[in-house]
């Protein structure tokens, strides 16, 4: 295991499933262990790198390809990259896996009813009422990963349990130096 070996942890899952939350905790832990880390959050990338894209399938695919390209550039230069994006389509996630190589897919799994309860902005309620079009998981498809390296069930696990499961897998795969527990 080399600290100069880059890799990409790709969080996928529905809005509100915990991708960014667990990603931020992972980022802090990796920094503590001496790795160079960058986080690419779907919402932030959409604002800065994909401004002007809508939510059609073509625009969503373009956004996820852009995130994958930037992640690849960072990864090949020895950076641990954490991507947190809904990335609803399996084909584009698989394209990014093929481009990047050192790609760990993390499925943040959570049922819609729990997501709707957590949703402080009320977006699920509006989407379920038909007031929001093209809402992933409600009126637009979300294709669950078939073979994610890690599945975190954020409705059943604490944040620490999900992080622990993920870090254990990264240690097992040799991407992360073995450390003392999770922060």
C-alpha positions in Angstrom: 0.0 0.0 0.0 1.4 3.3 -1.1 0.2 6.7 0.0 0.9 7.8 -3.6 -1.7 5.4 -5.0 -4.8 7.2 -6.0 -8.3 5.7 -5.9 -11.9 6.8 -6.2 -14.6 6.1 -3.7 -17.8 6.7 -5.7 -20.9 7.2 -3.5 -24.2 6.6 -5.3 -27.7 6.6 -3.9 -30.9 8.7 -3.8 -31.1 12.2 -2.6 -30.8 12.4 1.2 -29.4 8.8 1.6 -26.2 10.0 3.3 -23.6 10.1 0.5 -22.2 13.5 1.4 -22.4 12.9 5.1 -20.5 9.7 5.1 -18.2 11.1 2.4 -17.2 14.0 4.6 -16.5 11.7 7.5 -14.3 9.5 5.2 -12.5 12.6 3.9 -11.5 13.6 7.5 -10.4 10.1 8.4 -8.3 9.7 5.2 -6.6 13.0 5.9 -5.8 11.9 9.5 -4.1 8.8 8.0 -1.9 11.0 5.8 -3.6 10.7 2.4 -4.1 13.5 -0.1 -7.8 13.7 -0.5 -10.3 15.7 -2.7 -14.0 15.5 -2.5 -16.3 16.0 -5.5 -19.9 16.5 -4.3 -22.6 16.3 -7.0 -24.3 19.5 -6.0 -21.1 21.5 -5.9 -19.8 20.1 -9.2 -23.2 20.9 -10.8 -22.9 24.5 -9.7 -19.3 25.0 -10.9 -18.4 22.5 -13.6 -21.8 21.6 -15.0 -23.7 24.9 -14.7 -26.4 25.1 -17.3 -27.1 21.3 -17.4 -30.7 20.3 -16.7 -32.0 16.9 -15.5 -32.6 15.1 -18.7 -30.9 11.7 -19.0 -28.4 13.2 -21.4 -27.6 16.1 -19.0 -27.3 13.8 -16.0 -25.0 11.5 -18.0 -22.8 14.4 -19.0 -22.6 15.6 -15.4 -21.5 12.2 -14.1 -19.0 11.8 -16.9 -17.5 15.2 -16.0 -17.2 14.2 -12.4 -15.6 10.9 -13.5 -13.1 12.6 -15.7 -12.0 15.0 -13.0 -11.8 12.1 -10.5 -9.7 10.2 -12.9 -7.2 13.1 -13.3 -6.9 13.4 -9.6 -6.7 9.7 -9.0 -3.9 9.1 -11.5 -1.9 11.8 -9.7 -2.1 9.9 -6.4 -5.1 11.5 -4.8 -7.8 9.7 -2.9 -11.0 11.1 -4.5 -14.4 10.9 -2.8 -17.3 11.4 -5.3 -20.8 11.9 -3.8 -23.4 12.1 -6.6 -26.8 10.4 -7.1 -25.4 9.0 -10.5 -28.7 7.3 -11.3 -27.6 5.3 -14.3 -25.5 2.1 -14.0 -24.1 2.4 -17.5 -22.4 5.7 -16.7 -21.1 4.5 -13.3 -19.6 1.5 -15.1 -18.0 3.8 -17.7 -16.4 5.7 -14.9 -15.2 2.5 -13.3 -13.6 1.4 -16.5 -11.9 4.8 -17.0 -10.6 5.1 -13.4 -9.7 1.5 -12.6 -9.1 2.0 -8.9 -12.9 2.6 -8.3 -14.8 1.6 -5.2 -18.5 1.9 -5.5 -20.4 2.6 -2.4 -24.2 2.3 -2.5 -25.9 4.5 0.1 -29.2 2.5 0.3 -32.2 4.0 2.0 -36.0 3.5 1.4 -38.0 6.3 -0.1 -40.3 6.5 2.9 -37.3 7.2 5.2 -35.8 9.7 2.8 -39.1 11.5 2.7 -39.2 11.7 6.5 -35.6 13.1 6.6 -36.2 15.6 3.8 -36.2 19.1 5.5 -36.9 20.8 2.1 -40.0 18.7 1.4 -38.7 17.7 -2.1 -39.9 14.1 -1.8 -43.3 15.1 -0.6 -43.6 17.4 -3.7 -42.2 14.8 -6.0 -44.5 12.1 -4.7 -47.4 14.5 -5.2 -46.4 15.1 -8.8 -45.3 18.7 -8.2 -41.6 18.0 -9.2 -40.8 16.4 -12.5 -37.7 14.2 -13.2 -37.1 13.5 -9.5 -34.7 10.5 -9.2 -36.3 7.6 -7.5 -39.8 8.9 -7.8 -40.6 10.1 -11.3 -37.2 9.3 -12.8 -35.3 6.0 -12.6 -32.5 5.1 -10.2 -30.6 1.9 -11.2 -29.3 0.3 -8.0 -25.7 -1.0 -8.3 -25.5 -4.7 -8.9 -22.1 -5.3 -7.5 -21.1 -2.4 -5.3 -18.0 -3.0 -3.2 -19.8 -1.6 -0.2 -23.5 -1.2 0.6 -24.3 1.1 3.5 -27.8 1.0 4.7 -28.3 4.4 6.2 -31.7 3.7 7.6 -30.3 0.7 9.6 -26.8 1.7 10.5 -25.3 4.6 12.4 -23.0 6.9 10.5 -20.1 5.4 12.5 -21.2 1.8 11.5 -21.4 2.8 7.8 -18.0 4.5 7.9 -16.5 1.6 9.7 -17.8 -0.9 7.1 -16.4 1.3 4.3 -13.0 1.9 5.9 -12.6 -1.8 6.6 -13.2 -2.5 2.9 -10.7 0.2 1.9 -8.1 -1.3 4.3 -8.8 -4.9 3.0 -8.3 -3.7 -0.6 -5.0 -2.0 0.3 -6.1 1.5 -0.5 -5.9 2.8 3.1 -3.3 2.2 5.8 -4.8 0.2 8.7 -5.5 2.6 11.5 -7.0 2.7 14.9 -10.8 2.5 14.5 -12.9 5.2 12.8 -13.0 8.8 13.8 
